[in-house]
Amino acid sequence: MWLVFILTMDKYESNVIFRKGMSESFSTTIEWAGEAEIGHRLVSLIPDDINFQLTEDAGIANIQIMVSADTLEDLRIIVDQLLADFSNQDE
């Protein structure tokens, strides 16, 4: 069993680079790959207002979680909570 989180940070709003006058938005993507059973448990922990994509192939699940927030601090709080919620599920 293995657990991999890849965290990338970009300053984009809906995949559009900031323009003058737009309010700032911060987003990141968390990617996870592992056993399908664990993947389904992780997906059940993702809040309804967070977008994600789950794919499966040969018993391996891949999850891509897209998180965005108005401030970098809010983004950090959301990501920290997701990772804390996930930390008990990789056993």
Stockholm file with secondary structure:
# STOCKHOLM 1.0

chainA/1-91         MWLVFILTMDKYESNVIFRKGMSESFSTTIEWAGEAEIGHRLVSLIPDDINFQLTEDAGIANIQIMVSADTLEDLRIIVDQLLADFSNQDE
#=GR chainA/1-91 SS CCCCCEEEEECEETTEECCTTSCCCEEEEEEEEEEHHHHHHHHHHSCTTSEEEEEEETTEEEEEEEEEESSHHHHHHHHHHHHHHHTTSCC
#=GC SS_cons        CCCCCEEEEECEETTEECCTTSCCCEEEEEEEEEEHHHHHHHHHHSCTTSEEEEEEETTEEEEEEEEEESSHHHHHHHHHHHHHHHTTSCC
//
